[in-house]
Amino acid sequence: MMKLNGNFQNLQQSYLFVTISQKVDEYGKAHPQNQIIKMGIGDVTQPLAPAVIEAMHRAADEMSCKETFRGYSPDSDGYPFLREAIAGYYKGFGVDLDASEVFVGDGAKSDVGNIVDLFDVDNTVLVPDPVYPVYVDTNLISGREILYLDANEDNGFLPLPEKDVHADIIYLCSPNNPTGAVYDREQLQAWVDYALENRAVLLFDAAYESFITGEGLPHSIFEIPGAERCAIEFCSFSKTAGFTGMRCGYTVIRKELQFEGVQVSKLWERRQGCKFNGVSYITQRAAEAVFSPQGRRQVMETIAYYQNNARVMAKALEEMGIWFTGGANSPYLWMKCPDGMDSWEYFDYLLNEAEIVGTPGAGFGKNGEGYFRLTAFGDAQKTVEAMERMKKLKK
Ligand SMILES: *Cc1c(COP(=O)(O)O)cnc(C)c1O
């Protein structure tokens, strides 16, 4: 008889966003005149940049004509024009990549999820708590043991390696979802040193790197010496250029990353070649346009719009005397619930008293209890309005 993968039994039911939408629906039914402002879901709201749209139109026209039509791409890891454009972008961080070290995929979620195919089941995984659930669930599905690292108010939600804890696979996300906290150069160096010492691999999620404004804060783990020998970086056009509905991202694996004498990039190439047939040509042309001078300018304008929301939110929380992380280099603000409320109590309170929807921190792990995530991906006017409502609550 066919046996199912029993590891699925180990996954926790994901009630977070289901419960949120149930509660919002119920409130909406009871209060038909409501003016709910949603600051919960981590999705962008602004449209694609004009340069991106133009590139898609041009690519669509190419597909309509026999001479320029494209079928399967010659290489599942991306067309050279996009891999080179991404490598060119890294030059801006002082990181000299070869285009063959860049692997284009359909988003960071897939790549982060699929990378575990490369690793033996008998590896210890270290994830910070609170955490983006993909890191945990993909390892549970393949049956790996997971250790949690406490991120909390004491370490500013930026945990550092602990000498007496050994791990083989380490997940870091900076700027972080859900906490918005961002590691500095020295902290990342500590992680790279730890990974090299333990012969561990560092899986670095840089999905929010474009939101970094702070001077000297690294955008890429490869800005840290030694990272080429221990890290894999995941990034995406989703938050950078509003591609959440388009699907395009990239993974960077340096040639120097080797275990047991095997180049990890070769295994990834093999894995992708086997299970993936590449991102659509039209989407890759759209992604290329993000790096044109015009595209870059337009994309940065949209990011500035979200960053301005984040500033409005941070200022309001400061005025209210609420402790928080994020905001400055991230579209997320991670606030401590006032008056000792737990995450769901505060969710209900904000919904009922101010008609604002956020995300209870408890949904991201045990250390999230008592915290709350607000996103800056909303409408500017509504963000201002939401903060005014919150300030009125706090007398
Ligand atoms: C949104 C997000 C991503 C990007 O996912 P895509 O699949 O590229 O849309 C990756 N990592 C984190 C932590 C995110 O929040």
The ligand as a Tripos MOL2 file, in Angstrom:
@<TRIPOS>MOLECULE
LIG
   15    15     1     0     0
SMALL
NO_CHARGES

@<TRIPOS>ATOM
      1 C1          7.8160   38.0920    0.7080 C.3       1 LIG1
      2 C2          8.9800   37.2980    1.1620 C.ar      1 LIG1
      3 C3          9.7580   36.5860    0.2490 C.ar      1 LIG1
      4 C4          9.4910   36.6700   -1.2330 C.3       1 LIG1
      5 O1          8.7470   35.6200   -1.6640 O.3       1 LIG1
      6 P1          8.4500   35.4570   -3.2110 P.3       1 LIG1
      7 O2          8.1910   33.9910   -3.3330 O.co2     1 LIG1
      8 O3          9.6570   35.8800   -3.9520 O.co2     1 LIG1
      9 O4          7.2460   36.2880   -3.5130 O.co2     1 LIG1
     10 C5         10.8440   35.8710    0.7140 C.ar      1 LIG1
     11 N1         11.1720   35.8530    2.0160 N.ar      1 LIG1
     12 C6         10.4570   36.5400    2.9180 C.ar      1 LIG1
     13 C7         10.8930   36.5290    4.3260 C.3       1 LIG1
     14 C8          9.3300   37.2670    2.5240 C.ar      1 LIG1
     15 O5          8.6320   37.9240    3.4390 O.3       1 LIG1
@<TRIPOS>BOND
     1     1     2 1
     2     2     3 ar
     3     2    14 ar
     4     3     4 1
     5     3    10 ar
     6     4     5 1
     7     5     6 1
     8     6     7 2
     9     6     8 1
    10     6     9 1
    11    10    11 ar
    12    11    12 ar
    13    12    13 1
    14    12    14 ar
    15    14    15 1
@<TRIPOS>SUBSTRUCTURE
     1 LIG1         1 GROUP 0 **** ****
